[in-house]
Amino acid sequence: MYIEYMERGTIIKYYVNLHRFLKREKFIERELKIKEIPNKIISLIGPRRAGKTFYMLNLMRKRFKRSIYFDFE
């Protein structure tokens, strides 16, 4: 079993870059609406290249200022 560990500085650098990206990127509004349930995780599933990542990043930018995004790719 292989486990890769990341240093704290690497994680902080990743999130600083992500938030800079969110501030400068322009997002296209989608018709998709997600019912939000307080204190629950939002997870999107769907076909490749359908806009799931950008939709989630747009949600983070607008509503969830204190959120964490994990890219498992």
Predicted model as a PDB file, atoms N, CA, C, CB and O in Angstrom, pLDDT in the B-factor column:
MODEL        1                                                                  
ATOM      1  N   MET A   1       0.839  -1.176   0.000  1.00 55.00           N  
ATOM      2  CA  MET A   1       0.000   0.000   0.000  1.00 55.00           C  
ATOM      3  C   MET A   1       0.881   1.236   0.000  1.00 55.00           C  
ATOM      4  CB  MET A   1      -0.953   0.000   1.208  1.00 55.00           C  
ATOM      5  O   MET A   1       1.797   1.358   0.814  1.00 55.00           O  
ATOM      6  N   TYR A   2       0.596   2.161  -0.929  1.00 55.00           N  
ATOM      7  CA  TYR A   2       1.397   3.372  -1.070  1.00 55.00           C  
ATOM      8  C   TYR A   2       0.578   4.565  -0.593  1.00 55.00           C  
ATOM      9  CB  TYR A   2       1.860   3.570  -2.544  1.00 55.00           C  
ATOM     10  O   TYR A   2      -0.534   4.787  -1.072  1.00 55.00           O  
ATOM     11  N   ILE A   3       1.118   5.327   0.343  1.00 56.00           N  
ATOM     12  CA  ILE A   3       0.458   6.528   0.851  1.00 56.00           C  
ATOM     13  C   ILE A   3       1.410   7.697   0.644  1.00 56.00           C  
ATOM     14  CB  ILE A   3       0.060   6.375   2.368  1.00 56.00           C  
ATOM     15  O   ILE A   3       2.570   7.654   1.054  1.00 56.00           O  
ATOM     16  N   GLU A   4       0.899   8.743  -0.002  1.00 66.00           N  
ATOM     17  CA  GLU A   4       1.724   9.922  -0.229  1.00 66.00           C  
ATOM     18  C   GLU A   4       1.337  10.998   0.777  1.00 66.00           C  
ATOM     19  CB  GLU A   4       1.568  10.442  -1.685  1.00 66.00           C  
ATOM     20  O   GLU A   4       0.158  11.312   0.938  1.00 66.00           O  
ATOM     21  N   TYR A   5       2.309  11.548   1.436  1.00 66.00           N  
ATOM     22  CA  TYR A   5       2.072  12.591   2.419  1.00 66.00           C  
ATOM     23  C   TYR A   5       2.456  13.936   1.834  1.00 66.00           C  
ATOM     24  CB  TYR A   5       2.856  12.316   3.714  1.00 66.00           C  
ATOM     25  O   TYR A   5       3.442  14.045   1.105  1.00 66.00           O  
ATOM     26  N   MET A   6       1.689  14.945   2.150  1.00 68.00           N  
ATOM     27  CA  MET A   6       1.986  16.293   1.685  1.00 68.00           C  
ATOM     28  C   MET A   6       2.369  17.149   2.890  1.00 68.00           C  
ATOM     29  CB  MET A   6       0.770  16.909   0.923  1.00 68.00           C  
ATOM     30  O   MET A   6       1.800  17.012   3.973  1.00 68.00           O  
ATOM     31  N   GLU A   7       3.322  18.013   2.684  1.00 79.00           N  
ATOM     32  CA  GLU A   7       3.717  18.912   3.754  1.00 79.00           C  
ATOM     33  C   GLU A   7       2.688  20.023   3.893  1.00 79.00           C  
ATOM     34  CB  GLU A   7       5.118  19.496   3.492  1.00 79.00           C  
ATOM     35  O   GLU A   7       1.991  20.361   2.936  1.00 79.00           O  
ATOM     36  N   ARG A   8       2.600  20.579   5.077  1.00 79.00           N  
ATOM     37  CA  ARG A   8       1.629  21.629   5.365  1.00 79.00           C  
ATOM     38  C   ARG A   8       1.792  22.810   4.403  1.00 79.00           C  
ATOM     39  CB  ARG A   8       1.777  22.104   6.816  1.00 79.00           C  
ATOM     40  O   ARG A   8       0.799  23.362   3.930  1.00 79.00           O  
ATOM     41  N   GLY A   9       3.006  23.190   4.119  1.00 82.00           N  
ATOM     42  CA  GLY A   9       3.275  24.316   3.217  1.00 82.00           C  
ATOM     43  C   GLY A   9       2.759  24.065   1.814  1.00 82.00           C  
ATOM     44  O   GLY A   9       2.285  24.991   1.155  1.00 82.00           O  
ATOM     45  N   THR A  10       2.844  22.833   1.347  1.00 80.00           N  
ATOM     46  CA  THR A  10       2.346  22.466   0.022  1.00 80.00           C  
ATOM     47  C   THR A  10       0.831  22.606  -0.036  1.00 80.00           C  
ATOM     48  CB  THR A  10       2.763  21.028  -0.334  1.00 80.00           C  
ATOM     49  O   THR A  10       0.287  23.102  -1.023  1.00 80.00           O  
ATOM     50  N   ILE A  11       0.158  22.175   1.006  1.00 78.00           N  
ATOM     51  CA  ILE A  11      -1.304  22.275   1.061  1.00 78.00           C  
ATOM     52  C   ILE A  11      -1.732  23.742   1.104  1.00 78.00           C  
ATOM     53  CB  ILE A  11      -1.859  21.515   2.294  1.00 78.00           C  
ATOM     54  O   ILE A  11      -2.665  24.131   0.403  1.00 78.00           O  
ATOM     55  N   ILE A  12      -1.072  24.548   1.907  1.00 81.00           N  
ATOM     56  CA  ILE A  12      -1.404  25.971   2.000  1.00 81.00           C  
ATOM     57  C   ILE A  12      -1.190  26.644   0.649  1.00 81.00           C  
ATOM     58  CB  ILE A  12      -0.551  26.666   3.091  1.00 81.00           C  
ATOM     59  O   ILE A  12      -2.028  27.430   0.208  1.00 81.00           O  
ATOM     60  N   LYS A  13      -0.089  26.345   0.001  1.00 85.00           N  
ATOM     61  CA  LYS A  13       0.214  26.916  -1.313  1.00 85.00           C  
ATOM     62  C   LYS A  13      -0.868  26.543  -2.333  1.00 85.00           C  
ATOM     63  CB  LYS A  13       1.594  26.433  -1.801  1.00 85.00           C  
ATOM     64  O   LYS A  13      -1.266  27.376  -3.148  1.00 85.00           O  
ATOM     65  N   TYR A  14      -1.339  25.301  -2.289  1.00 80.00           N  
ATOM     66  CA  TYR A  14      -2.399  24.840  -3.186  1.00 80.00           C  
ATOM     67  C   TYR A  14      -3.661  25.668  -2.991  1.00 80.00           C  
ATOM     68  CB  TYR A  14      -2.700  23.352  -2.951  1.00 80.00           C  
ATOM     69  O   TYR A  14      -4.262  26.111  -3.970  1.00 80.00           O  
ATOM     70  N   TYR A  15      -4.071  25.883  -1.746  1.00 78.00           N  
ATOM     71  CA  TYR A  15      -5.299  26.625  -1.476  1.00 78.00           C  
ATOM     72  C   TYR A  15      -5.174  28.107  -1.776  1.00 78.00           C  
ATOM     73  CB  TYR A  15      -5.700  26.439  -0.047  1.00 78.00           C  
ATOM     74  O   TYR A  15      -6.145  28.730  -2.205  1.00 78.00           O  
ATOM     75  N   VAL A  16      -4.008  28.683  -1.563  1.00 83.00           N  
ATOM     76  CA  VAL A  16      -3.790  30.091  -1.930  1.00 83.00           C  
ATOM     77  C   VAL A  16      -3.948  30.243  -3.439  1.00 83.00           C  
ATOM     78  CB  VAL A  16      -2.376  30.583  -1.472  1.00 83.00           C  
ATOM     79  O   VAL A  16      -4.611  31.171  -3.902  1.00 83.00           O  
ATOM     80  N   ASN A  17      -3.344  29.339  -4.209  1.00 83.00           N  
ATOM     81  CA  ASN A  17      -3.459  29.388  -5.666  1.00 83.00           C  
ATOM     82  C   ASN A  17      -4.895  29.147  -6.120  1.00 83.00           C  
ATOM     83  CB  ASN A  17      -2.530  28.358  -6.305  1.00 83.00           C  
ATOM     84  O   ASN A  17      -5.351  29.787  -7.068  1.00 83.00           O  
ATOM     85  N   LEU A  18      -5.611  28.247  -5.471  1.00 78.00           N  
ATOM     86  CA  LEU A  18      -7.004  27.975  -5.819  1.00 78.00           C  
ATOM     87  C   LEU A  18      -7.861  29.216  -5.598  1.00 78.00           C  
ATOM     88  CB  LEU A  18      -7.549  26.797  -4.991  1.00 78.00           C  
ATOM     89  O   LEU A  18      -8.683  29.549  -6.453  1.00 78.00           O  
ATOM     90  N   HIS A  19      -7.692  29.901  -4.486  1.00 77.00           N  
ATOM     91  CA  HIS A  19      -8.490  31.088  -4.205  1.00 77.00           C  
ATOM     92  C   HIS A  19      -8.133  32.242  -5.136  1.00 77.00           C  
ATOM     93  CB  HIS A  19      -8.305  31.514  -2.758  1.00 77.00           C  
ATOM     94  O   HIS A  19      -9.003  33.039  -5.484  1.00 77.00           O  
ATOM     95  N   ARG A  20      -6.884  32.345  -5.541  1.00 84.00           N  
ATOM     96  CA  ARG A  20      -6.512  33.354  -6.554  1.00 84.00           C  
ATOM     97  C   ARG A  20      -7.208  33.046  -7.874  1.00 84.00           C  
ATOM     98  CB  ARG A  20      -4.967  33.396  -6.758  1.00 84.00           C  
ATOM     99  O   ARG A  20      -7.708  33.950  -8.544  1.00 84.00           O  
ATOM    100  N   PHE A  21      -7.239  31.777  -8.245  1.00 80.00           N  
ATOM    101  CA  PHE A  21      -7.919  31.350  -9.472  1.00 80.00           C  
ATOM    102  C   PHE A  21      -9.408  31.701  -9.410  1.00 80.00           C  
ATOM    103  CB  PHE A  21      -7.736  29.829  -9.692  1.00 80.00           C  
ATOM    104  O   PHE A  21      -9.964  32.207 -10.385  1.00 80.00           O  
ATOM    105  N   LEU A  22     -10.052  31.437  -8.274  1.00 75.00           N  
ATOM    106  CA  LEU A  22     -11.482  31.709  -8.125  1.00 75.00           C  
ATOM    107  C   LEU A  22     -11.792  33.200  -8.244  1.00 75.00           C  
ATOM    108  CB  LEU A  22     -11.977  31.184  -6.783  1.00 75.00           C  
ATOM    109  O   LEU A  22     -12.851  33.576  -8.747  1.00 75.00           O  
ATOM    110  N   LYS A  23     -10.886  34.036  -7.791  1.00 78.00           N  
ATOM    111  CA  LYS A  23     -11.120  35.480  -7.856  1.00 78.00           C  
ATOM    112  C   LYS A  23     -11.017  36.012  -9.280  1.00 78.00           C  
ATOM    113  CB  LYS A  23     -10.132  36.210  -6.964  1.00 78.00           C  
ATOM    114  O   LYS A  23     -11.754  36.928  -9.644  1.00 78.00           O  
ATOM    115  N   ARG A  24     -10.121  35.461 -10.092  1.00 82.00           N  
ATOM    116  CA  ARG A  24      -9.903  36.031 -11.423  1.00 82.00           C  
ATOM    117  C   ARG A  24     -10.706  35.342 -12.525  1.00 82.00           C  
ATOM    118  CB  ARG A  24      -8.443  35.966 -11.762  1.00 82.00           C  
ATOM    119  O   ARG A  24     -10.921  35.923 -13.588  1.00 82.00           O  
ATOM    120  N   GLU A  25     -11.147  34.120 -12.283  1.00 76.00           N  
ATOM    121  CA  GLU A  25     -11.852  33.356 -13.321  1.00 76.00           C  
ATOM    122  C   GLU A  25     -13.303  33.811 -13.447  1.00 76.00           C  
ATOM    123  CB  GLU A  25     -11.799  31.849 -13.008  1.00 76.00           C  
ATOM    124  O   GLU A  25     -13.957  34.117 -12.449  1.00 76.00           O  
ATOM    125  N   LYS A  26     -13.800  33.853 -14.687  1.00 76.00           N  
ATOM    126  CA  LYS A  26     -15.206  34.171 -14.922  1.00 76.00           C  
ATOM    127  C   LYS A  26     -15.961  32.865 -15.134  1.00 76.00           C  
ATOM    128  CB  LYS A  26     -15.379  35.127 -16.150  1.00 76.00           C  
ATOM    129  O   LYS A  26     -15.543  32.011 -15.916  1.00 76.00           O  
ATOM    130  N   PHE A  27     -17.072  32.724 -14.429  1.00 70.00           N  
ATOM    131  CA  PHE A  27     -17.860  31.507 -14.490  1.00 70.00           C  
ATOM    132  C   PHE A  27     -19.174  31.770 -15.217  1.00 70.00           C  
ATOM    133  CB  PHE A  27     -18.123  30.961 -13.077  1.00 70.00           C  
ATOM    134  O   PHE A  27     -19.772  32.835 -15.056  1.00 70.00           O  
ATOM    135  N   ILE A  28     -19.618  30.821 -16.003  1.00 72.00           N  
ATOM    136  CA  ILE A  28     -20.891  30.907 -16.699  1.00 72.00           C  
ATOM    137  C   ILE A  28     -21.958  30.301 -15.798  1.00 72.00           C  
ATOM    138  CB  ILE A  28     -20.838  30.182 -18.084  1.00 72.00           C  
ATOM    139  O   ILE A  28     -21.806  29.183 -15.306  1.00 72.00           O  
ATOM    140  N   GLU A  29     -23.035  31.044 -15.587  1.00 73.00           N  
ATOM    141  CA  GLU A  29     -24.123  30.531 -14.764  1.00 73.00           C  
ATOM    142  C   GLU A  29     -24.787  29.336 -15.450  1.00 73.00           C  
ATOM    143  CB  GLU A  29     -25.161  31.640 -14.484  1.00 73.00           C  
ATOM    144  O   GLU A  29     -25.016  29.354 -16.660  1.00 73.00           O  
ATOM    145  N   ARG A  30     -25.084  28.325 -14.688  1.00 72.00           N  
ATOM    146  CA  ARG A  30     -25.751  27.121 -15.183  1.00 72.00           C  
ATOM    147  C   ARG A  30     -27.161  27.050 -14.614  1.00 72.00           C  
ATOM    148  CB  ARG A  30     -24.948  25.848 -14.810  1.00 72.00           C  
ATOM    149  O   ARG A  30     -27.469  27.689 -13.608  1.00 72.00           O  
ATOM    150  N   GLU A  31     -27.999  26.279 -15.256  1.00 77.00           N  
ATOM    151  CA  GLU A  31     -29.370  26.123 -14.793  1.00 77.00           C  
ATOM    152  C   GLU A  31     -29.471  25.140 -13.626  1.00 77.00           C  
ATOM    153  CB  GLU A  31     -30.254  25.661 -15.938  1.00 77.00           C  
ATOM    154  O   GLU A  31     -30.499  25.081 -12.951  1.00 77.00           O  
ATOM    155  N   LEU A  32     -28.432  24.387 -13.392  1.00 76.00           N  
ATOM    156  CA  LEU A  32     -28.438  23.385 -12.336  1.00 76.00           C  
ATOM    157  C   LEU A  32     -28.625  24.041 -10.968  1.00 76.00           C  
ATOM    158  CB  LEU A  32     -27.138  22.573 -12.363  1.00 76.00           C  
ATOM    159  O   LEU A  32     -27.960  25.027 -10.651  1.00 76.00           O  
ATOM    160  N   LYS A  33     -29.514  23.501 -10.179  1.00 77.00           N  
ATOM    161  CA  LYS A  33     -29.728  23.968  -8.816  1.00 77.00           C  
ATOM    162  C   LYS A  33     -29.597  22.766  -7.882  1.00 77.00           C  
ATOM    163  CB  LYS A  33     -31.130  24.662  -8.662  1.00 77.00           C  
ATOM    164  O   LYS A  33     -30.130  21.692  -8.162  1.00 77.00           O  
ATOM    165  N   ILE A  34     -28.896  22.952  -6.790  1.00 77.00           N  
ATOM    166  CA  ILE A  34     -28.693  21.880  -5.826  1.00 77.00           C  
ATOM    167  C   ILE A  34     -29.384  22.258  -4.528  1.00 77.00           C  
ATOM    168  CB  ILE A  34     -27.182  21.608  -5.595  1.00 77.00           C  
ATOM    169  O   ILE A  34     -29.204  23.365  -4.020  1.00 77.00           O  
ATOM    170  N   LYS A  35     -30.167  21.345  -3.996  1.00 79.00           N  
ATOM    171  CA  LYS A  35     -30.803  21.575  -2.708  1.00 79.00           C  
ATOM    172  C   LYS A  35     -29.722  21.441  -1.635  1.00 79.00           C  
ATOM    173  CB  LYS A  35     -31.994  20.568  -2.461  1.00 79.00           C  
ATOM    174  O   LYS A  35     -29.083  20.398  -1.499  1.00 79.00           O  
ATOM    175  N   GLU A  36     -29.538  22.505  -0.891  1.00 77.00           N  
ATOM    176  CA  GLU A  36     -28.512  22.519   0.139  1.00 77.00           C  
ATOM    177  C   GLU A  36     -29.117  22.111   1.474  1.00 77.00           C  
ATOM    178  CB  GLU A  36     -27.858  23.910   0.241  1.00 77.00           C  
ATOM    179  O   GLU A  36     -30.147  22.643   1.889  1.00 77.00           O  
ATOM    180  N   ILE A  37     -28.480  21.177   2.132  1.00 81.00           N  
ATOM    181  CA  ILE A  37     -28.902  20.713   3.451  1.00 81.00           C  
ATOM    182  C   ILE A  37     -27.831  21.145   4.443  1.00 81.00           C  
ATOM    183  CB  ILE A  37     -29.121  19.149   3.480  1.00 81.00           C  
ATOM    184  O   ILE A  37     -26.666  20.779   4.294  1.00 81.00           O  
ATOM    185  N   PRO A  38     -28.218  21.926   5.463  1.00 82.00           N  
ATOM    186  CA  PRO A  38     -27.220  22.414   6.433  1.00 82.00           C  
ATOM    187  C   PRO A  38     -26.407  21.272   7.049  1.00 82.00           C  
ATOM    188  CB  PRO A  38     -27.914  23.206   7.547  1.00 82.00           C  
ATOM    189  O   PRO A  38     -26.936  20.210   7.375  1.00 82.00           O  
ATOM    190  N   ASN A  39     -25.118  21.524   7.195  1.00 83.00           N  
ATOM    191  CA  ASN A  39     -24.172  20.594   7.825  1.00 83.00           C  
ATOM    192  C   ASN A  39     -24.020  19.280   7.070  1.00 83.00           C  
ATOM    193  CB  ASN A  39     -24.609  20.305   9.232  1.00 83.00           C  
ATOM    194  O   ASN A  39     -23.691  18.260   7.677  1.00 83.00           O  
ATOM    195  N   LYS A  40     -24.249  19.284   5.773  1.00 82.00           N  
ATOM    196  CA  LYS A  40     -24.062  18.089   4.951  1.00 82.00           C  
ATOM    197  C   LYS A  40     -23.085  18.391   3.814  1.00 82.00           C  
ATOM    198  CB  LYS A  40     -25.420  17.593   4.385  1.00 82.00           C  
ATOM    199  O   LYS A  40     -22.949  19.538   3.388  1.00 82.00           O  
ATOM    200  N   ILE A  41     -22.426  17.376   3.343  1.00 80.00           N  
ATOM    201  CA  ILE A  41     -21.467  17.490   2.252  1.00 80.00           C  
ATOM    202  C   ILE A  41     -22.217  17.531   0.924  1.00 80.00           C  
ATOM    203  CB  ILE A  41     -20.454  16.313   2.278  1.00 80.00           C  
ATOM    204  O   ILE A  41     -23.229  16.852   0.751  1.00 80.00           O  
ATOM    205  N   ILE A  42     -21.711  18.332  -0.010  1.00 76.00           N  
ATOM    206  CA  ILE A  42     -22.253  18.352  -1.370  1.00 76.00           C  
ATOM    207  C   ILE A  42     -21.313  17.553  -2.245  1.00 76.00           C  
ATOM    208  CB  ILE A  42     -22.426  19.818  -1.911  1.00 76.00           C  
ATOM    209  O   ILE A  42     -20.106  17.796  -2.255  1.00 76.00           O  
ATOM    210  N   SER A  43     -21.853  16.616  -2.966  1.00 79.00           N  
ATOM    211  CA  SER A  43     -21.072  15.792  -3.879  1.00 79.00           C  
ATOM    212  C   SER A  43     -21.779  15.780  -5.225  1.00 79.00           C  
ATOM    213  CB  SER A  43     -20.886  14.342  -3.325  1.00 79.00           C  
ATOM    214  O   SER A  43     -22.983  15.536  -5.297  1.00 79.00           O  
ATOM    215  N   LEU A  44     -21.028  16.045  -6.293  1.00 81.00           N  
ATOM    216  CA  LEU A  44     -21.595  16.031  -7.641  1.00 81.00           C  
ATOM    217  C   LEU A  44     -21.045  14.840  -8.406  1.00 81.00           C  
ATOM    218  CB  LEU A  44     -21.285  17.350  -8.390  1.00 81.00           C  
ATOM    219  O   LEU A  44     -19.842  14.581  -8.383  1.00 81.00           O  
ATOM    220  N   ILE A  45     -21.920  14.122  -9.079  1.00 84.00           N  
ATOM    221  CA  ILE A  45     -21.489  13.039  -9.959  1.00 84.00           C  
ATOM    222  C   ILE A  45     -22.125  13.262 -11.315  1.00 84.00           C  
ATOM    223  CB  ILE A  45     -21.869  11.637  -9.381  1.00 84.00           C  
ATOM    224  O   ILE A  45     -23.201  13.851 -11.416  1.00 84.00           O  
ATOM    225  N   GLY A  46     -21.473  12.800 -12.336  1.00 86.00           N  
ATOM    226  CA  GLY A  46     -22.010  12.964 -13.678  1.00 86.00           C  
ATOM    227  C   GLY A  46     -20.965  12.611 -14.720  1.00 86.00           C  
ATOM    228  O   GLY A  46     -19.854  12.203 -14.381  1.00 86.00           O  
ATOM    229  N   PRO A  47     -21.322  12.767 -15.996  1.00 90.00           N  
ATOM    230  CA  PRO A  47     -20.406  12.397 -17.075  1.00 90.00           C  
ATOM    231  C   PRO A  47     -19.198  13.329 -17.146  1.00 90.00           C  
ATOM    232  CB  PRO A  47     -21.140  12.405 -18.408  1.00 90.00           C  
ATOM    233  O   PRO A  47     -19.208  14.433 -16.601  1.00 90.00           O  
ATOM    234  N   ARG A  48     -18.182  12.864 -17.817  1.00 88.00           N  
ATOM    235  CA  ARG A  48     -16.968  13.654 -18.004  1.00 88.00           C  
ATOM    236  C   ARG A  48     -17.279  14.930 -18.769  1.00 88.00           C  
ATOM    237  CB  ARG A  48     -15.899  12.839 -18.742  1.00 88.00           C  
ATOM    238  O   ARG A  48     -18.153  14.949 -19.635  1.00 88.00           O  
ATOM    239  N   ARG A  49     -16.559  15.992 -18.443  1.00 85.00           N  
ATOM    240  CA  ARG A  49     -16.621  17.276 -19.148  1.00 85.00           C  
ATOM    241  C   ARG A  49     -18.013  17.902 -19.154  1.00 85.00           C  
ATOM    242  CB  ARG A  49     -16.156  17.094 -20.565  1.00 85.00           C  
ATOM    243  O   ARG A  49     -18.397  18.578 -20.109  1.00 85.00           O  
ATOM    244  N   ALA A  50     -18.764  17.671 -18.078  1.00 82.00           N  
ATOM    245  CA  ALA A  50     -20.112  18.225 -17.983  1.00 82.00           C  
ATOM    246  C   ALA A  50     -20.140  19.529 -17.185  1.00 82.00           C  
ATOM    247  CB  ALA A  50     -21.048  17.209 -17.344  1.00 82.00           C  
ATOM    248  O   ALA A  50     -21.184  20.176 -17.099  1.00 82.00           O  
ATOM    249  N   GLY A  51     -19.011  19.919 -16.605  1.00 81.00           N  
ATOM    250  CA  GLY A  51     -18.948  21.170 -15.852  1.00 81.00           C  
ATOM    251  C   GLY A  51     -19.098  21.015 -14.359  1.00 81.00           C  
ATOM    252  O   GLY A  51     -19.393  21.990 -13.668  1.00 81.00           O  
ATOM    253  N   LYS A  52     -18.905  19.818 -13.843  1.00 82.00           N  
ATOM    254  CA  LYS A  52     -19.076  19.568 -12.406  1.00 82.00           C  
ATOM    255  C   LYS A  52     -18.082  20.386 -11.578  1.00 82.00           C  
ATOM    256  CB  LYS A  52     -18.906  18.068 -12.102  1.00 82.00           C  
ATOM    257  O   LYS A  52     -18.465  21.009 -10.588  1.00 82.00           O  
ATOM    258  N   THR A  53     -16.831  20.385 -11.971  1.00 81.00           N  
ATOM    259  CA  THR A  53     -15.799  21.091 -11.217  1.00 81.00           C  
ATOM    260  C   THR A  53     -16.066  22.589 -11.207  1.00 81.00           C  
ATOM    261  CB  THR A  53     -14.415  20.805 -11.805  1.00 81.00           C  
ATOM    262  O   THR A  53     -16.015  23.220 -10.152  1.00 81.00           O  
ATOM    263  N   PHE A  54     -16.349  23.161 -12.369  1.00 81.00           N  
ATOM    264  CA  PHE A  54     -16.586  24.595 -12.423  1.00 81.00           C  
ATOM    265  C   PHE A  54     -17.850  24.976 -11.662  1.00 81.00           C  
ATOM    266  CB  PHE A  54     -16.685  25.058 -13.866  1.00 81.00           C  
ATOM    267  O   PHE A  54     -17.902  26.037 -11.041  1.00 81.00           O  
ATOM    268  N   TYR A  55     -18.862  24.125 -11.704  1.00 81.00           N  
ATOM    269  CA  TYR A  55     -20.076  24.402 -10.942  1.00 81.00           C  
ATOM    270  C   TYR A  55     -19.756  24.427  -9.443  1.00 81.00           C  
ATOM    271  CB  TYR A  55     -21.169  23.344 -11.251  1.00 81.00           C  
ATOM    272  O   TYR A  55     -20.207  25.319  -8.725  1.00 81.00           O  
ATOM    273  N   MET A  56     -18.994  23.469  -8.985  1.00 80.00           N  
ATOM    274  CA  MET A  56     -18.653  23.392  -7.571  1.00 80.00           C  
ATOM    275  C   MET A  56     -17.750  24.562  -7.165  1.00 80.00           C  
ATOM    276  CB  MET A  56     -17.966  22.053  -7.260  1.00 80.00           C  
ATOM    277  O   MET A  56     -17.935  25.133  -6.091  1.00 80.00           O  
ATOM    278  N   LEU A  57     -16.786  24.922  -7.999  1.00 80.00           N  
ATOM    279  CA  LEU A  57     -15.919  26.054  -7.687  1.00 80.00           C  
ATOM    280  C   LEU A  57     -16.724  27.350  -7.641  1.00 80.00           C  
ATOM    281  CB  LEU A  57     -14.785  26.165  -8.720  1.00 80.00           C  
ATOM    282  O   LEU A  57     -16.458  28.217  -6.810  1.00 80.00           O  
ATOM    283  N   ASN A  58     -17.705  27.483  -8.530  1.00 79.00           N  
ATOM    284  CA  ASN A  58     -18.558  28.667  -8.521  1.00 79.00           C  
ATOM    285  C   ASN A  58     -19.387  28.721  -7.231  1.00 79.00           C  
ATOM    286  CB  ASN A  58     -19.484  28.673  -9.759  1.00 79.00           C  
ATOM    287  O   ASN A  58     -19.556  29.793  -6.650  1.00 79.00           O  
ATOM    288  N   LEU A  59     -19.900  27.580  -6.788  1.00 79.00           N  
ATOM    289  CA  LEU A  59     -20.618  27.531  -5.511  1.00 79.00           C  
ATOM    290  C   LEU A  59     -19.719  27.965  -4.355  1.00 79.00           C  
ATOM    291  CB  LEU A  59     -21.158  26.117  -5.255  1.00 79.00           C  
ATOM    292  O   LEU A  59     -20.136  28.715  -3.473  1.00 79.00           O  
ATOM    293  N   MET A  60     -18.492  27.485  -4.375  1.00 77.00           N  
ATOM    294  CA  MET A  60     -17.541  27.858  -3.329  1.00 77.00           C  
ATOM    295  C   MET A  60     -17.303  29.360  -3.330  1.00 77.00           C  
ATOM    296  CB  MET A  60     -16.214  27.112  -3.514  1.00 77.00           C  
ATOM    297  O   MET A  60     -17.261  29.993  -2.275  1.00 77.00           O  
ATOM    298  N   ARG A  61     -17.149  29.919  -4.512  1.00 76.00           N  
ATOM    299  CA  ARG A  61     -16.847  31.340  -4.638  1.00 76.00           C  
ATOM    300  C   ARG A  61     -18.012  32.198  -4.156  1.00 76.00           C  
ATOM    301  CB  ARG A  61     -16.508  31.683  -6.085  1.00 76.00           C  
ATOM    302  O   ARG A  61     -17.802  33.230  -3.518  1.00 76.00           O  
ATOM    303  N   LYS A  62     -19.233  31.778  -4.457  1.00 75.00           N  
ATOM    304  CA  LYS A  62     -20.408  32.583  -4.131  1.00 75.00           C  
ATOM    305  C   LYS A  62     -20.926  32.377  -2.714  1.00 75.00           C  
ATOM    306  CB  LYS A  62     -21.499  32.281  -5.096  1.00 75.00           C  
ATOM    307  O   LYS A  62     -21.169  33.348  -1.997  1.00 75.00           O  
ATOM    308  N   ARG A  63     -21.094  31.140  -2.308  1.00 73.00           N  
ATOM    309  CA  ARG A  63     -21.802  30.859  -1.057  1.00 73.00           C  
ATOM    310  C   ARG A  63     -20.943  30.307   0.059  1.00 73.00           C  
ATOM    311  CB  ARG A  63     -22.888  29.913  -1.317  1.00 73.00           C  
ATOM    312  O   ARG A  63     -21.146  30.634   1.229  1.00 73.00           O  
ATOM    313  N   PHE A  64     -20.002  29.483  -0.292  1.00 69.00           N  
ATOM    314  CA  PHE A  64     -19.244  28.762   0.735  1.00 69.00           C  
ATOM    315  C   PHE A  64     -17.819  29.299   0.809  1.00 69.00           C  
ATOM    316  CB  PHE A  64     -19.231  27.241   0.443  1.00 69.00           C  
ATOM    317  O   PHE A  64     -16.884  28.684   0.296  1.00 69.00           O  
ATOM    318  N   LYS A  65     -17.668  30.440   1.445  1.00 69.00           N  
ATOM    319  CA  LYS A  65     -16.354  31.092   1.514  1.00 69.00           C  
ATOM    320  C   LYS A  65     -15.346  30.255   2.296  1.00 69.00           C  
ATOM    321  CB  LYS A  65     -16.483  32.474   2.154  1.00 69.00           C  
ATOM    322  O   LYS A  65     -14.152  30.267   1.996  1.00 69.00           O  
ATOM    323  N   ARG A  66     -15.830  29.538   3.288  1.00 72.00           N  
ATOM    324  CA  ARG A  66     -14.943  28.722   4.121  1.00 72.00           C  
ATOM    325  C   ARG A  66     -15.156  27.255   3.787  1.00 72.00           C  
ATOM    326  CB  ARG A  66     -15.195  28.983   5.634  1.00 72.00           C  
ATOM    327  O   ARG A  66     -15.714  26.502   4.585  1.00 72.00           O  
ATOM    328  N   SER A  67     -14.717  26.861   2.625  1.00 73.00           N  
ATOM    329  CA  SER A  67     -14.925  25.483   2.185  1.00 73.00           C  
ATOM    330  C   SER A  67     -13.606  24.894   1.707  1.00 73.00           C  
ATOM    331  CB  SER A  67     -15.989  25.413   1.064  1.00 73.00           C  
ATOM    332  O   SER A  67     -12.631  25.612   1.483  1.00 73.00           O  
ATOM    333  N   ILE A  68     -13.596  23.604   1.557  1.00 73.00           N  
ATOM    334  CA  ILE A  68     -12.409  22.885   1.102  1.00 73.00           C  
ATOM    335  C   ILE A  68     -12.781  22.104  -0.145  1.00 73.00           C  
ATOM    336  CB  ILE A  68     -11.848  21.938   2.214  1.00 73.00           C  
ATOM    337  O   ILE A  68     -13.828  21.459  -0.201  1.00 73.00           O  
ATOM    338  N   TYR A  69     -11.916  22.168  -1.138  1.00 73.00           N  
ATOM    339  CA  TYR A  69     -12.116  21.439  -2.379  1.00 73.00           C  
ATOM    340  C   TYR A  69     -10.962  20.455  -2.538  1.00 73.00           C  
ATOM    341  CB  TYR A  69     -12.208  22.410  -3.603  1.00 73.00           C  
ATOM    342  O   TYR A  69      -9.798  20.853  -2.509  1.00 73.00           O  
ATOM    343  N   PHE A  70     -11.275  19.190  -2.703  1.00 71.00           N  
ATOM    344  CA  PHE A  70     -10.259  18.164  -2.909  1.00 71.00           C  
ATOM    345  C   PHE A  70     -10.347  17.663  -4.341  1.00 71.00           C  
ATOM    346  CB  PHE A  70     -10.430  16.994  -1.904  1.00 71.00           C  
ATOM    347  O   PHE A  70     -11.414  17.258  -4.801  1.00 71.00           O  
ATOM    348  N   ASP A  71      -9.229  17.692  -5.036  1.00 70.00           N  
ATOM    349  CA  ASP A  71      -9.154  17.156  -6.382  1.00 70.00           C  
ATOM    350  C   ASP A  71      -8.423  15.822  -6.282  1.00 70.00           C  
ATOM    351  CB  ASP A  71      -8.428  18.150  -7.372  1.00 70.00           C  
ATOM    352  O   ASP A  71      -7.215  15.793  -6.045  1.00 70.00           O  
ATOM    353  N   PHE A  72      -9.136  14.733  -6.458  1.00 69.00           N  
ATOM    354  CA  PHE A  72      -8.546  13.398  -6.280  1.00 69.00           C  
ATOM    355  C   PHE A  72      -7.924  12.847  -7.558  1.00 69.00           C  
ATOM    356  CB  PHE A  72      -9.598  12.435  -5.783  1.00 69.00           C  
ATOM    357  O   PHE A  72      -7.632  11.654  -7.641  1.00 69.00           O  
ATOM    358  N   GLU A  73      -7.723  13.698  -8.543  1.00 65.00           N  
ATOM    359  CA  GLU A  73      -7.152  13.220  -9.801  1.00 65.00           C  
ATOM    360  C   GLU A  73      -5.692  12.916  -9.648  1.00 65.00           C  
ATOM    361  CB  GLU A  73      -7.352  14.235 -10.905  1.00 65.00           C  
ATOM    362  O   GLU A  73      -5.043  12.501 -10.608  1.00 65.00           O  
TER     363      GLU A  73                                                      
ENDMDL                                                                          
END                                                                             
